Amino acid sequence: MDGTGQTGRPNGIFIWNELNSRDIPAAKAFYAAALGWSFTPMPMQGSTDYWIIRQGEAQIGGIFPLEGPEFDGVPEHWLSYIAVDDVDARCEKALAAGGTVLRAPFNVPDVGRIAIVRDSQGAVAGWMTPMT
């Protein structure tokens, strides 16, 4: 299997890692010093900038600001994203298989359509249908 779904889009492969942090400057300082990463801001409407993590010229991940009451009690963590061919349809399959959709599918301009899914064992990941 080549990792694509029936639509030819990637399906079932990890494509992005995101650090969810309350202290973006401290996180950037740590990873710049420890791993040599650099960071490019990506403005988010009505929020603090999202930060693209770079290793040289390659975009290898992001840093998401954990701000606002909806993140109270959520620990800082890394979140992996899995490419899916149709996030809405795959969320329905996840529900049928005993999973939970923690955040219903939503669009991120110039990125894709994303949902946050907890599997039947409790593990959480982002599922994304990337823009093509």
FITIZA-27948 format. One line per field, with one value per residue (C-alpha): residue number from 1; x, y, z; residue in three letters. Coordinates in steps of 0.2 Angstrom, whole numbers, plus 5000, padded with zeros to 4 digits. Example, Ala and Ser with C-alpha at 12.3 -4.5 7.8 and 13.67 -1.06 7.14 Angstrom:
<rs>
seq <- (1/2)
X <- (5062/5068)
Y <- (4978/4995)
Z <- (5039/5036)
type <- (ALA/SER)
</rs>
This chain:
<rs>
seq <- (1/2/3/4/5/6/7/8/9/10/11/12/13/14/15/16/17/18/19/20/21/22/23/24/25/26/27/28/29/30/31/32/33/34/35/36/37/38/39/40/41/42/43/44/45/46/47/48/49/50/51/52/53/54/55/56/57/58/59/60/61/62/63/64/65/66/67/68/69/70/71/72/73/74/75/76/77/78/79/80/81/82/83/84/85/86/87/88/89/90/91/92/93/94/95/96/97/98/99/100/101/102/103/104/105/106/107/108/109/110/111/112/113/114/115/116/117/118/119/120/121/122/123/124/125/126/127/128/129/130/131/132)
X <- (5000/5007/4999/4985/4967/4955/4956/4974/4977/4989/4979/4986/5003/5010/5013/5016/5021/5015/5021/5006/5014/5009/5026/5031/5047/5054/5049/5058/5073/5075/5073/5084/5098/5096/5092/5096/5078/5073/5055/5044/5028/5012/4998/4982/4966/4961/4975/4994/5005/5007/5026/5032/5047/5061/5077/5087/5074/5063/5047/5046/5032/5024/5021/5003/4999/4988/4979/4961/4949/4946/4964/4963/4969/4977/4995/5009/5012/5017/5002/5005/4995/4990/4985/4968/4959/4943/4943/4924/4921/4936/4929/4913/4923/4932/4916/4909/4925/4924/4933/4928/4930/4936/4936/4924/4932/4937/4946/4963/4966/4980/4983/4968/4953/4958/4949/4956/4952/4954/4955/4946/4961/4962/4977/4974/4980/4976/4968/4971/4965/4979/4976/4982)
Y <- (5000/5017/5028/5035/5034/5031/5050/5049/5060/5054/5043/5035/5043/5055/5072/5085/5087/5102/5108/5115/5127/5141/5149/5151/5161/5148/5134/5142/5146/5128/5120/5133/5130/5111/5106/5121/5125/5141/5148/5158/5167/5163/5175/5167/5177/5183/5174/5174/5169/5151/5147/5136/5126/5125/5114/5123/5127/5112/5115/5101/5106/5120/5128/5131/5143/5136/5151/5154/5145/5131/5125/5126/5110/5104/5101/5106/5092/5087/5083/5072/5074/5060/5063/5057/5057/5064/5070/5071/5053/5046/5055/5045/5029/5033/5035/5019/5010/5017/5033/5051/5066/5079/5094/5092/5095/5113/5122/5131/5142/5137/5122/5110/5102/5096/5086/5081/5062/5051/5033/5019/5017/5035/5041/5058/5064/5077/5071/5082/5082/5093/5106/5100)
Z <- (5000/4995/5009/4998/4999/4985/4980/4978/4994/5007/5020/5036/5037/5050/5041/5055/5073/5084/5101/5111/5123/5135/5135/5116/5119/5131/5120/5105/5115/5121/5104/5096/5108/5110/5092/5081/5075/5069/5069/5057/5063/5054/5060/5066/5065/5083/5092/5095/5080/5076/5074/5060/5065/5053/5052/5039/5025/5029/5038/5051/5063/5072/5089/5094/5108/5122/5126/5131/5143/5132/5136/5155/5162/5146/5149/5137/5124/5107/5095/5079/5064/5052/5034/5029/5012/5019/5037/5038/5032/5043/5058/5055/5054/5070/5079/5072/5078/5096/5095/5100/5089/5102/5090/5074/5057/5054/5040/5042/5027/5016/5027/5025/5035/5053/5067/5084/5087/5102/5097/5106/5118/5123/5112/5104/5087/5074/5058/5042/5024/5018/5004/4987)
type <- (MET/ASP/GLY/THR/GLY/GLN/THR/GLY/ARG/PRO/ASN/GLY/ILE/PHE/ILE/TRP/ASN/GLU/LEU/ASN/SER/ARG/ASP/ILE/PRO/ALA/ALA/LYS/ALA/PHE/TYR/ALA/ALA/ALA/LEU/GLY/TRP/SER/PHE/THR/PRO/MET/PRO/MET/GLN/GLY/SER/THR/ASP/TYR/TRP/ILE/ILE/ARG/GLN/GLY/GLU/ALA/GLN/ILE/GLY/GLY/ILE/PHE/PRO/LEU/GLU/GLY/PRO/GLU/PHE/ASP/GLY/VAL/PRO/GLU/HIS/TRP/LEU/SER/TYR/ILE/ALA/VAL/ASP/ASP/VAL/ASP/ALA/ARG/CYS/GLU/LYS/ALA/LEU/ALA/ALA/GLY/GLY/THR/VAL/LEU/ARG/ALA/PRO/PHE/ASN/VAL/PRO/ASP/VAL/GLY/ARG/ILE/ALA/ILE/VAL/ARG/ASP/SER/GLN/GLY/ALA/VAL/ALA/GLY/TRP/MET/THR/PRO/MET/THR)
</rs>
